[in-house]
Structures are given as C-alpha cells and as structure tokens.
Amino acid sequence: MSAKEIIDLRSDTVTLPIKEMLEAIRRAELGDDVFREDPTVDRLEQMAAEKMGKEAVLLVTSGTQANLIALMCNTKRGDLVILEAESHIYWYEVGGVYMIAGLLPWPVKSQAGAPMPEDVKAAIRPRDIHFPEPALICLENTHNRHGGTIITPSQIKAISEVAQEHGLKLYLDGARIFNAAVALKADIREFTRHVDNLMFSLSKGLCCPIGEVLVGTRQFIETARKIRKVLGGGMRQAGVIAAPGIVALETMIGRLAEDHRNARRLTEGIAKIE
Ligand SMILES: Cc1ncc(COP(=O)(O)O)c(C=O)c1O
C-alpha cells in the first residue's frame, strides 16, 4: 500500500465495486426474477448454495431484510426469540423483530459475542400457559458491536446442541461470516453446518454495491421467497445485483485477509503510541 492511499475505516459498507464487477453488470444476462427467469440470479444462487453447503439460497436487498425474513420464516407471531444482547438485530434494525415479525426478543449476555450455552438454556422458558413459545436462537458472526469478534465452529456447535435439545431453530446473522472463515483459515462449511439457516453479505467487505444472501433448506428458501415478496423485496432484472455477487464469490473472499492485515497493522501502530 502506498503512503498516499487512504483506507476509509468508517465501515466496510463504504467499499466500492471493483471494475470487474461493473463489467459483469454490463454483460449480465437478465430476466424477470419474480418469474424466476433471471439466469444470472440462478447462477449466483447455485454457486452460493454449493459454497455454503446448504440446499438453497435467496438473493435479498439488505442485511436488515435478510434478518427480518429469517425471523419470520423461523417463527410464528407471538413467539420468543433469544438474541445476543449486543446483536445487530436487537440494536440496529429499527425493532423489526417486534414491529413486523411480532416476536418477543429475549437478550442474553455473551463473552465477546458468543453466548454461553447455559445462559441460552436459562433463557428458554418451559412450555407453559403463561409464556410465549420459544422458537429461535440467533447468533451473529463476526460480531459487529463486540468489535468483529469470531464465534468459533465449536462454540456454534455447543449452542446448536441446546437448540436441538429444546426443539428450537438456530439462525446465524453471518453478514461477515467470510471474515471469520478467512481469519481462522477454516472452510466456510465449518460455520454453516451447525445452524439451520443464515445470511451473508455481498455488500460489505466483499464490496458489491448491493445484496445479501439467505441460506438454508429448500423449504426455508421457498417460504423466504414469499416473505421477501410481502416485504416488497421481489426484484425484476436482479441479475444486475447478482453479477457482481458472482465476481465477489470468485475473487474477493481471499482478499478479506488484506483487510485483516491492514486492521492489524493499524492496531499495532496505535498500540505503540504512548
Ligand atoms: C452484523 C450485521 N448484520 C446485519 C446488518 C444489516 O445490513 P444492512 O445494512 O445491509 O441492512 C449489518 C450492517 O452493518 C451488520 O453489521
């Protein structure tokens, strides 16, 4: 990096598309995706499902929309959802969890973003006439408000065992899950295999202009497609969004290591200042 280059550290959402992405948009073969006729969207969805080791995926417009759709797919109105207390869903998504999904959010504390299985267990209320039904546990990885911390695959597995034991679904807000995989040099499937469904972002460190991807079973994605439509998120020639997403999956994941190196260099430099 030359001394003149400036890295804008306000957010990884300010990243701009690389020229190959703009070229891919220009060349994209398009169709109406509400009619399931956009070949570029189909290609992105096939690639992403394969990469994540799940049956199906759905391209959506934002992380907030992905999380809201997942909340609605995994629950029914009036249910209880267990969330990490500093999670993005709880803090920054305008209360969609209760305003639109109609759920009671139940925050649990954590160590650097990873809740302890016993705290999650304690938050699961018994099935009783007085209580809402517990339906879903949400994790976030990497964890935004905890400073980009990673929840390891074994920590996810421990929470998934609690979820299974109590018949709850486990969802992962994996907006930056590729950062976790790259940092730990682990296969992305190590992180996805223990959750029922998740989302990841194309528009953050992977530097696409728009787009997030919901990931899960075929049935989950069918329901998600319908809920996306209800929320006004059905898209027409969405290949213009999918095309840079394909470039991102092919070429940008490994480059997250450059961001990590720069972040470390900055941290170490700051730490040397008395
Ligand atoms: C962990 C996490 N989840 C979800 C979102 C929401 O994404 P969007 O801004 O695309 O709605 C963000 C945004 O920064 C985030 O950091």
The ligand as a Gaussian input file, in Angstrom:
#p B3LYP/6-31G(d) Opt

LIG

0 1
 C      -23.896000      -7.966000      11.683000
 C      -24.811000      -7.184000      10.794000
 N      -25.988000      -7.713000      10.446000
 C      -26.851000      -7.062000       9.643000
 C      -26.547000      -5.822000       9.130000
 C      -27.552000      -5.110000       8.286000
 O      -27.144000      -4.935000       6.982000
 P      -27.769000      -3.786000       6.058000
 O      -27.092000      -2.512000       6.453000
 O      -27.421000      -4.244000       4.689000
 O      -29.239000      -3.751000       6.282000
 C      -25.317000      -5.226000       9.449000
 C      -24.957000      -3.902000       8.915000
 O      -23.886000      -3.388000       9.124000
 C      -24.442000      -5.918000      10.327000
 O      -23.271000      -5.377000      10.715000

